[in-house]
Amino acid sequence: MEALLSRMDRTRDQVLRTQWVGRRMRRFEDVKLVTGKGSFVDDLRLPDGVWVEFVRSNHPRGRVKGINTAEAEAVPGVLAVLTAEVLGPLCEAGVNRVLPDLRVLPFAVLAHEEVNAVGQPVAAVVATTQAAAVDAASLVEIDIEPLPLWQDEEPIYRHHWKAGDVDAAFASAAHVARVTIAHERVAPVALEPRTAMAFWDEAEELLTVWMSTQTPHRARQDLAVILNLDESKIRVIAPDVGGAFGGKASIYPEDALVACAAMKLKRPVKWRGSRSEDFLAATQGRGGTIKGELAVDAQGKFLALRARLDYPLGHWMPYSALMPGKNAARILPGPYVCNTIDIALEGRAENTAAMNIYRGAGRPEAAMLMERLADTAARELGIDPAEIRRRNLIAADAFPYALPTGERLDSGDYPRLLQLARSQSHYDDFVRMRAARRKASEVCGIGICVYTEPCGQGWESAEVRLDPNGQIVAATGSSAQGQGRETAYAQIVADALRTRPEAIAVAHGDTATTPTGIGALASRSTAIGGSALLKATEEFREKARRCAARLLQADIEQVELTPEGFEVPVPVRRKLSWYDLGRIAHADAEIVNDFDNGLRTHCVYESEGEAWSSGCCIATVSIDAETGVLTVEKIVWIDDAGVVVNPMLVEGQMMGGLAQGLGEAMLERIVYDEDGQLVTASFMDYAMPRAVHMPELQFGKIETPSPFNDLGAKGVGEAGNVGVPAAIVNAVVDALSPFGVTHMDMPLTSEKIWTAMQADKTE
């Protein structure tokens, strides 16, 4: 009997797990957003609310000798002008110490004795209207004595990964491929700039902060430390968030100042950040200089890798400041077998905006290094670029696979990714036609990137409950910024409950109504957050079945799930809806006591290991011989994101990531001049991709489930930034190879390409 019941349970679970997971569904979130019914921080208004405007440093480094606020304070409507001296001592936000021997660059709500970057907040004006705050801020006089920029400072952190006899491997190599890659800084440029509002309820002793953030629970933790408040006295709410891409992953000085001002003035305080302020003072991404050497034998086998990674940190350190450098280093040598490595990583302070995670966070840098080295080695050995990759990819039967950096890859089939991309892009046909096109004076090329990326480890929390009105609520510690999280989570929960996704209400983004969690980072929310919800739902399902069995006066084995609730089919069919179950269970004190505070389950889920996505991008490009204008003709992209919850959402993430990867490859670049002044402070100077830049796209997928999380899922949100830039760069270098070009750094502007094409003519 037990064996039979066990088989029945397994069969039932299998049916439930396949009803909604894997199905294409439109996002529930879209209706309100496209009809203008979304609710963002700037849409919120509170009675008696006031505005804050920041006064920022126009020096990249200097000593603050004095701040004159008299004229600003005299402006009608001004309530206060806040400085570091007025605020008094405040604590600092946390930094994730993922590397040892770290010297932390301090977090300052307002600059005190020194300013260390253009745009750093020095004072804040609070007024009854935004216009009055802006006017008064222009009247604050700050006396700053310029100081020399930081030069050749000691590294803030350094770390070393080494395995095998590197010197011996290089000594025996038939060839050594070498590249130096200078990654430009890029800006996250989310659709919604940073915004915050706070209110201090004196009677309740509760600080409520509305923020456009990826990490509401971490923001609460940071605010508690900065303000010296107990976390229970702080509520953080992230309503609709208009994009983030890592730029809203950590708390900012502006967020903390808004909270301080609300507590000090006992009134609701709002700051509406502008696009210019984001360019000046929001975190930036990339910026590293990566040097690599790859030793290969005569057949193109990878023998050893040396890499030196040098990352800028800016003038203060957000929570995840170390992750881009660490990720880039630990991923190497990517999807390839190369067990002998020597990788050194350093991070240095600079008088610029802070550097932090940006969609990909080190993964694109690792992929770019390995893919440029692979192409360079192929060229020097006279081997086709696709073939040299095929010879070195980790075999499908080698998983789980240990990288020489100590990381463990969970699953994958990298040779199949390459084979499918090669076939669907008609790679061999293009290579054959390339010579003819070049004879016809066309400048064209093809480029490959095979990548692997970490995307889901650690813990996340979830709660599933049945409200008195019969509403099934799935609450997650993760958050959403446009990924379609509510739809995907509803599919997971509905799958396990054999009901419709529309019947599930997904709660997120409010620390008062959701369990403590990490947030939306590193493509982890489906793999870890989804697994947490799956576990919580499975426990909730069995708890609800037991309760239904009692109310239906049946053995639990007789109770079956239906889309509407539960039923006992024999001997006489009896039904119990979710509505009736919720109503009765909440009203019956005995049931509440017997079922551990009612029909509610809570799960803190920790994965057994890290999920690693993978993929292969092949890009074909053409270049105008007269102007150097680059056209990406087509991108074929095969991705492995493990178990896919909603293919439509995955395609949306792939397309969005591809667009950002395209922007980084062709256009985007943050520029500071030699004096530390920001040159690219608006969209007049910072170029963004447009519809005309999007190429013909062809997506494909394979699914190798991750054994390290219950859902079997991996991430996909950052993959476009990882695979697309390297494929495009390799394609452009291939196109320019007849001109003697062997390397190009991003962004691949027409001016840069045209100049490279002329160099061959002048030699």
Rosetta blueprint (number, residue, H / E / L):
1 M L
2 E H
3 A H
4 L H
5 L H
6 S H
7 R H
8 M H
9 D H
10 R H
11 T H
12 R H
13 D H
14 Q H
15 V H
16 L H
17 R H
18 T L
19 Q L
20 W L
21 V L
22 G L
23 R L
24 R L
25 M L
26 R L
27 R L
28 F L
29 E L
30 D H
31 V H
32 K H
33 L H
34 V H
35 T L
36 G L
37 K L
38 G L
39 S L
40 F L
41 V H
42 D H
43 D H
44 L L
45 R L
46 L L
47 P L
48 D L
49 G L
50 V E
51 W E
52 V E
53 E E
54 F E
55 V E
56 R E
57 S L
58 N L
59 H L
60 P L
61 R L
62 G E
63 R E
64 V E
65 K E
66 G E
67 I E
68 N E
69 T L
70 A H
71 E H
72 A H
73 E H
74 A L
75 V L
76 P L
77 G L
78 V E
79 L E
80 A E
81 V E
82 L E
83 T E
84 A H
85 E H
86 V H
87 L H
88 G L
89 P L
90 L L
91 C L
92 E L
93 A L
94 G L
95 V L
96 N L
97 R L
98 V L
99 L L
100 P L
101 D L
102 L L
103 R L
104 V L
105 L L
106 P L
107 F L
108 A L
109 V L
110 L L
111 A L
112 H L
113 E L
114 E E
115 V E
116 N L
117 A L
118 V L
119 G L
120 Q L
121 P E
122 V E
123 A E
124 A E
125 V E
126 V E
127 A E
128 T L
129 T L
130 Q H
131 A H
132 A H
133 A H
134 V H
135 D H
136 A H
137 A H
138 S L
139 L L
140 V L
141 E E
142 I E
143 D E
144 I E
145 E E
146 P E
147 L L
148 P L
149 L L
150 W L
151 Q L
152 D L
153 E L
154 E L
155 P L
156 I L
157 Y E
158 R E
159 H E
160 H E
161 W E
162 K E
163 A E
164 G L
165 D L
166 V H
167 D H
168 A H
169 A H
170 F H
171 A H
172 S L
173 A L
174 A L
175 H E
176 V E
177 A E
178 R E
179 V E
180 T E
181 I E
182 A E
183 H L
184 E L
185 R E
186 V E
187 A L
188 P L
189 V L
190 A L
191 L L
192 E L
193 P L
194 R L
195 T E
196 A E
197 M E
198 A E
199 F E
200 W E
201 D E
202 E L
203 A L
204 E L
205 E L
206 L E
207 L E
208 T E
209 V E
210 W E
211 M E
212 S L
213 T L
214 Q L
215 T L
216 P H
217 H H
218 R H
219 A H
220 R H
221 Q H
222 D H
223 L H
224 A H
225 V H
226 I H
227 L H
228 N L
229 L L
230 D L
231 E H
232 S H
233 K H
234 I E
235 R E
236 V E
237 I E
238 A L
239 P L
240 D L
241 V L
242 G L
243 G L
244 A L
245 F L
246 G L
247 G L
248 K L
249 A L
250 S L
251 I L
252 Y L
253 P H
254 E H
255 D H
256 A H
257 L H
258 V H
259 A H
260 C H
261 A H
262 A H
263 M H
264 K H
265 L H
266 K L
267 R L
268 P L
269 V E
270 K E
271 W E
272 R E
273 G L
274 S L
275 R H
276 S H
277 E H
278 D H
279 F H
280 L H
281 A H
282 A L
283 T L
284 Q E
285 G E
286 R E
287 G L
288 G L
289 T E
290 I E
291 K E
292 G E
293 E E
294 L E
295 A E
296 V E
297 D L
298 A L
299 Q L
300 G L
301 K L
302 F E
303 L E
304 A E
305 L E
306 R E
307 A E
308 R E
309 L E
310 D E
311 Y E
312 P E
313 L L
314 G L
315 H L
316 W L
317 M L
318 P L
319 Y L
320 S L
321 A L
322 L L
323 M H
324 P H
325 G H
326 K H
327 N H
328 A H
329 A H
330 R H
331 I H
332 L L
333 P L
334 G L
335 P L
336 Y E
337 V L
338 C L
339 N L
340 T L
341 I E
342 D E
343 I E
344 A E
345 L E
346 E E
347 G E
348 R E
349 A L
350 E L
351 N L
352 T L
353 A L
354 A L
355 M E
356 N L
357 I L
358 Y L
359 R L
360 G L
361 A L
362 G L
363 R H
364 P H
365 E H
366 A H
367 A H
368 M H
369 L H
370 M H
371 E H
372 R H
373 L H
374 A H
375 D H
376 T H
377 A H
378 A H
379 R H
380 E H
381 L H
382 G L
383 I L
384 D L
385 P H
386 A H
387 E H
388 I H
389 R H
390 R H
391 R H
392 N H
393 L E
394 I L
395 A L
396 A H
397 D H
398 A H
399 F L
400 P L
401 Y E
402 A E
403 L L
404 P L
405 T L
406 G L
407 E L
408 R E
409 L E
410 D L
411 S L
412 G L
413 D L
414 Y H
415 P H
416 R H
417 L H
418 L H
419 Q H
420 L H
421 A H
422 R H
423 S H
424 Q H
425 S L
426 H L
427 Y H
428 D H
429 D H
430 F H
431 V H
432 R H
433 M H
434 R H
435 A H
436 A H
437 R H
438 R H
439 K H
440 A L
441 S L
442 E L
443 V E
444 C E
445 G E
446 I E
447 G E
448 I E
449 C E
450 V E
451 Y E
452 T E
453 E E
454 P E
455 C L
456 G L
457 Q L
458 G L
459 W E
460 E E
461 S E
462 A E
463 E E
464 V E
465 R E
466 L E
467 D L
468 P L
469 N L
470 G L
471 Q L
472 I E
473 V E
474 A E
475 A E
476 T E
477 G L
478 S L
479 S L
480 A L
481 Q L
482 G L
483 Q L
484 G L
485 R H
486 E H
487 T H
488 A H
489 Y H
490 A H
491 Q H
492 I H
493 V H
494 A H
495 D H
496 A H
497 L H
498 R L
499 T L
500 R L
501 P H
502 E H
503 A H
504 I E
505 A E
506 V E
507 A E
508 H L
509 G L
510 D E
511 T L
512 A L
513 T L
514 T L
515 P L
516 T L
517 G L
518 I L
519 G L
520 A L
521 L L
522 A L
523 S L
524 R L
525 S H
526 T H
527 A H
528 I H
529 G H
530 G H
531 S H
532 A H
533 L H
534 L H
535 K H
536 A H
537 T H
538 E H
539 E H
540 F H
541 R H
542 E H
543 K H
544 A H
545 R H
546 R H
547 C H
548 A H
549 A H
550 R H
551 L H
552 L H
553 Q L
554 A L
555 D L
556 I H
557 E H
558 Q H
559 V L
560 E E
561 L E
562 T E
563 P L
564 E L
565 G E
566 F E
567 E E
568 V E
569 P L
570 V L
571 P L
572 V L
573 R L
574 R E
575 K E
576 L E
577 S E
578 W H
579 Y H
580 D H
581 L H
582 G H
583 R H
584 I H
585 A H
586 H H
587 A H
588 D L
589 A H
590 E H
591 I H
592 V H
593 N H
594 D H
595 F L
596 D L
597 N L
598 G L
599 L L
600 R E
601 T E
602 H E
603 C E
604 V E
605 Y E
606 E E
607 S L
608 E L
609 G L
610 E L
611 A L
612 W E
613 S E
614 S E
615 G E
616 C E
617 C E
618 I E
619 A E
620 T E
621 V E
622 S E
623 I E
624 D L
625 A L
626 E L
627 T L
628 G L
629 V L
630 L E
631 T E
632 V E
633 E E
634 K E
635 I E
636 V E
637 W E
638 I E
639 D E
640 D E
641 A L
642 G E
643 V L
644 V L
645 V L
646 N L
647 P H
648 M H
649 L H
650 V H
651 E H
652 G H
653 Q H
654 M H
655 M H
656 G H
657 G H
658 L H
659 A H
660 Q H
661 G H
662 L H
663 G H
664 E H
665 A H
666 M H
667 L L
668 E L
669 R L
670 I E
671 V L
672 Y E
673 D L
674 E L
675 D L
676 G L
677 Q L
678 L E
679 V L
680 T L
681 A L
682 S L
683 F L
684 M L
685 D L
686 Y L
687 A L
688 M L
689 P L
690 R L
691 A H
692 V H
693 H H
694 M L
695 P L
696 E E
697 L E
698 Q E
699 F E
700 G E
701 K E
702 I E
703 E L
704 T L
705 P L
706 S L
707 P L
708 F L
709 N L
710 D L
711 L L
712 G L
713 A E
714 K L
715 G L
716 V L
717 G L
718 E L
719 A H
720 G H
721 N H
722 V H
723 G H
724 V H
725 P H
726 A H
727 A H
728 I H
729 V H
730 N H
731 A H
732 V H
733 V H
734 D H
735 A H
736 L H
737 S H
738 P H
739 F H
740 G L
741 V L
742 T L
743 H L
744 M L
745 D L
746 M L
747 P L
748 L L
749 T L
750 S H
751 E H
752 K H
753 I H
754 W H
755 T H
756 A H
757 M H
758 Q H
759 A H
760 D H
761 K H
762 T H
763 E L
